[in-house]
Amino acid sequence: MILYVVTAFSIAYFIPWYEVAGTTGLIGSLKDKGLTIPQYIVTAGLIFTVFSCGLCTLTTVSRIVYSIADDGLLFPFLAKVNPTTQVPIWNILVCTIIGASLA
């Protein structure tokens, strides 16, 4: 949170609000100023953030769906655990497909 606020304030002081590109925002403004290294750093940070949020969501949602299926409120195959890995593979697969289709 603090890093986000510091970045927002530093960009506000570095690039005036009327020069921020319409739909591209921060990355487009850095590109317009010729700042390629900060542009790549921000892009890498955004990609890392998207993947880490996706991983956290996939982990938590699959566990919640497993608990609900284990209680008998959802399809029974979602509560089956792989004997080798002790992971609900079908549950993770279904949650991944639904999450990828919504993304």
MOTAQUI-V301531 format. One record per residue. N is the residue number from 1. PHI is phi as a letter, one per 40 degrees, with the letter a starting at -180 (NA if undefined). PSI is psi in radians with two decimals (999 if undefined). D_CENTER is the distance of its C-alpha to the mean C-alpha in whole Angstrom. Layout:
# MOTAQUI-V301531
((N	PHI	PSI	D_CENTER) (N	PHI	PSI	D_CENTER))
This chain:
# MOTAQUI-V301531
((1	NA	-0.79	16) (2	c	-0.71	19) (3	c	-0.69	17) (4	c	-0.79	16) (5	c	-0.74	19) (6	c	-0.73	21) (7	c	-0.77	19) (8	c	-0.77	20) (9	c	-0.70	23) (10	c	-0.65	24) (11	c	-0.66	23) (12	c	-0.60	25) (13	c	-0.50	28) (14	c	-0.76	27) (15	b	2.10	27) (16	c	2.64	29) (17	c	-0.54	27) (18	c	-0.17	29) (19	c	-0.07	28) (20	c	2.22	24) (21	c	2.53	24) (22	d	-1.21	23) (23	c	-0.31	20) (24	c	-0.37	19) (25	g	-2.32	19) (26	c	-0.79	18) (27	c	-0.74	18) (28	c	-0.64	21) (29	c	-0.70	23) (30	c	-0.66	23) (31	c	-0.71	24) (32	c	-0.56	26) (33	c	-0.13	28) (34	g	0.33	28) (35	c	1.52	25) (36	c	-0.68	24) (37	c	-0.84	23) (38	c	-0.55	21) (39	c	-0.77	19) (40	c	-0.62	18) (41	c	-0.77	17) (42	c	-0.73	15) (43	c	-0.77	13) (44	c	-0.68	13) (45	c	-0.70	11) (46	c	-0.75	9) (47	c	-0.76	8) (48	c	-0.73	8) (49	c	-0.75	5) (50	c	-0.78	3) (51	c	-0.68	5) (52	c	-0.65	5) (53	c	-0.68	3) (54	c	-0.72	4) (55	c	-0.75	7) (56	c	-0.73	8) (57	c	-0.79	8) (58	c	-0.73	10) (59	c	-0.83	12) (60	c	-0.74	13) (61	c	-0.73	14) (62	c	-0.60	16) (63	c	-0.65	18) (64	c	-0.78	18) (65	c	-0.66	19) (66	c	-0.79	22) (67	c	-0.71	23) (68	c	-0.73	24) (69	c	-0.60	25) (70	c	-0.53	27) (71	c	-0.14	29) (72	g	0.19	30) (73	c	-0.21	28) (74	b	-3.10	26) (75	d	2.42	27) (76	c	-0.49	29) (77	c	-0.33	27) (78	c	-0.26	24) (79	c	-0.02	26) (80	c	2.35	27) (81	b	2.38	26) (82	c	2.22	27) (83	c	-0.47	30) (84	c	-0.85	29) (85	c	-0.21	26) (86	f	0.68	26) (87	b	2.43	22) (88	c	1.48	22) (89	c	-0.84	21) (90	c	-0.64	22) (91	c	-0.82	20) (92	c	-0.69	17) (93	c	-0.80	18) (94	c	-0.77	18) (95	c	-0.65	15) (96	c	-0.76	13) (97	c	-0.78	15) (98	c	-0.77	15) (99	c	-0.70	11) (100	c	-0.61	11) (101	c	-0.53	14) (102	c	-0.48	13) (103	c	999	10))
